[in-house]
Amino acid sequence: MREPGAAASLRVLHVGKFFPPARGGIEVFLADLAAAQRKQGTEVAVLVHGEPQADDPAWVVRVPVQLQLVYAPLALGFRAALARA
């Protein structure tokens, strides 16, 4: 329980398909949105498909893809990563 007068800490989890350096409009929008929210003091995490990048910040979690069906990436570990987020 919060102390009276204590500010609530807002936590946001963005679940997306991909994240930069993957190219695309939604990927750029997600990166810009997360950056703006973090700048405002919101605790933001991003969960997406893909191989982890060496320069990923700790708040970006990429789950490796095992199979691609047309435009849908399938990552067996995505559900477990979502539960940990």
C-alpha positions in Angstrom: 0.0 0.0 0.0 1.2 3.5 -0.8 2.0 6.1 1.8 -0.5 9.0 1.8 0.8 11.7 -0.5 3.2 9.4 -2.3 3.2 9.6 -6.1 2.2 6.5 -7.9 4.9 5.1 -10.2 3.5 4.4 -13.7 4.8 1.3 -15.3 4.1 0.5 -19.0 4.9 -2.6 -21.0 4.8 -2.2 -24.8 4.5 -5.5 -26.6 5.4 -5.2 -30.3 6.5 -7.2 -33.3 9.9 -5.7 -33.8 12.0 -2.8 -32.5 14.8 -0.8 -34.2 17.2 -1.4 -35.9 14.4 -3.3 -37.6 13.0 -0.9 -40.2 9.3 0.1 -40.2 6.9 2.7 -39.1 5.6 1.0 -36.0 9.1 0.1 -34.9 10.2 3.8 -35.1 6.9 4.9 -33.4 7.4 2.4 -30.6 11.0 3.5 -30.0 10.0 7.2 -30.0 7.0 6.6 -27.7 9.1 4.6 -25.2 11.8 7.3 -25.2 9.3 10.1 -24.6 7.6 8.1 -21.8 11.0 7.4 -20.1 11.9 11.1 -20.4 8.7 11.9 -18.5 9.7 9.5 -15.7 7.5 6.5 -16.6 9.0 3.1 -16.1 8.9 1.6 -19.6 9.7 -1.8 -20.9 9.5 -3.1 -24.5 9.0 -6.8 -25.4 9.5 -7.7 -29.0 10.6 -10.5 -31.3 14.2 -10.8 -32.5 17.7 -11.6 -31.6 19.1 -9.5 -28.6 21.4 -6.7 -29.8 24.6 -5.9 -28.0 23.6 -2.2 -27.5 20.0 -2.9 -26.3 19.1 -1.0 -23.1 18.0 -3.2 -20.2 14.4 -2.2 -20.8 14.3 -3.8 -24.3 13.7 -7.5 -24.3 14.0 -9.4 -27.6 12.8 -13.0 -27.8 14.4 -15.1 -30.6 12.1 -16.2 -33.4 12.0 -19.9 -34.3 9.6 -19.8 -37.2 8.1 -17.2 -39.5 4.6 -17.8 -40.9 4.0 -15.3 -43.6 4.2 -12.0 -41.6 3.8 -13.6 -38.1 7.0 -14.4 -36.2 6.7 -17.3 -33.8 8.9 -17.2 -30.7 8.5 -20.2 -28.3 9.9 -18.1 -25.4 7.6 -15.1 -25.9 4.9 -16.3 -23.4 7.5 -16.9 -20.7 9.2 -13.5 -21.4 5.7 -11.9 -21.1 5.2 -13.5 -17.7 8.5 -12.2 -16.5 7.9 -8.6 -17.7 
